[in-house]
Amino acid sequence: MAALLVTYDLNSPGQRHADLLEFLKKTFAWAKLSESSYAISTNKTPAQVFAQLKPYIDKNDQIYVLTLNRPYIGQGKKAVNDWLEQHL
């Protein structure tokens, strides 16, 4: 499985933040990296994940799906660090 980064900025009006988060959390194994950045584990490509997220975004929103891999460095919660160690 690949680990991907989903990072977004949903701009008003018509913001569907809760819907996007609900979809991410029910569809993928995930770890919250920051307020609007999630690492997810999936067999899908970034393009496939983006296509799944497209119904939750508007034309004025910003969203990126990027591949994560080692090496990496950072500081954060132990649970996130453990998730990254397991999935990268």
C-alpha positions as CSV (number, residue, x, y, z in Angstrom):
1,M,0.0,0.0,0.0
2,A,1.1,3.6,-0.6
3,A,0.9,6.4,1.8
4,L,-0.4,9.7,0.4
5,L,-0.7,13.2,1.7
6,V,-4.0,14.9,1.3
7,T,-3.8,18.6,2.1
8,Y,-6.5,21.1,1.4
9,D,-7.9,24.6,2.0
10,L,-11.6,24.7,1.5
11,N,-12.6,28.3,0.8
12,S,-16.1,29.8,1.4
13,P,-18.8,29.8,0.3
14,G,-20.2,26.3,0.1
15,Q,-17.4,24.8,2.2
16,R,-17.9,21.1,2.7
17,H,-15.1,20.5,5.2
18,A,-17.1,18.0,7.4
19,D,-18.2,16.0,4.3
20,L,-14.6,15.7,3.0
21,L,-13.3,14.7,6.4
22,E,-16.1,12.1,6.9
23,F,-15.3,10.6,3.5
24,L,-11.5,10.5,4.2
25,K,-11.9,8.9,7.7
26,K,-14.4,6.2,6.6
27,T,-12.6,5.3,3.4
28,F,-8.9,5.2,4.4
29,A,-6.6,4.4,7.2
30,W,-5.4,7.8,8.2
31,A,-3.3,10.1,10.5
32,K,-4.0,13.8,11.0
33,L,-0.7,15.7,10.4
34,S,-2.1,19.2,10.8
35,E,-5.5,21.0,10.7
36,S,-6.0,20.4,7.0
37,S,-3.4,17.7,6.2
38,Y,-4.0,14.0,6.4
39,A,-1.7,11.0,5.6
40,I,-3.7,8.1,4.2
41,S,-2.9,4.5,3.3
42,T,-4.4,3.2,0.0
43,N,-3.7,1.1,-3.1
44,K,-5.1,4.0,-5.2
45,T,-3.0,6.5,-7.1
46,P,-3.0,10.2,-6.2
47,A,-5.2,10.8,-9.3
48,Q,-7.7,8.2,-8.2
49,V,-7.9,9.6,-4.7
50,F,-8.3,13.1,-6.1
51,A,-11.2,11.9,-8.3
52,Q,-12.9,10.5,-5.2
53,L,-12.4,13.8,-3.4
54,K,-13.6,16.0,-6.3
55,P,-17.3,15.9,-5.3
56,Y,-16.4,17.5,-2.0
57,I,-14.6,20.5,-3.4
58,D,-15.5,23.7,-5.2
59,K,-13.7,25.6,-8.0
60,N,-12.2,28.0,-5.4
61,D,-10.8,25.3,-3.1
62,Q,-7.2,24.1,-3.0
63,I,-6.4,20.5,-2.6
64,Y,-3.4,18.3,-3.3
65,V,-2.8,14.6,-3.2
66,L,0.9,13.7,-3.0
67,T,2.9,10.5,-2.5
68,L,4.7,10.1,0.8
69,N,7.8,8.1,1.3
70,R,11.0,7.7,3.3
71,P,13.0,9.4,4.4
72,Y,10.9,11.9,6.3
73,I,11.5,14.1,9.4
74,G,9.1,15.9,11.7
75,Q,7.8,16.5,15.1
76,G,4.3,15.6,16.3
77,K,2.1,13.3,18.3
78,K,3.4,9.8,19.1
79,A,0.3,8.3,17.4
80,V,1.1,10.1,14.1
81,N,4.8,9.2,14.3
82,D,3.8,5.5,14.9
83,W,1.4,5.7,11.9
84,L,4.1,7.1,9.7
85,E,6.6,4.4,10.8
86,Q,4.0,1.7,10.0
87,H,2.8,3.0,6.7
88,L,5.9,4.5,5.0
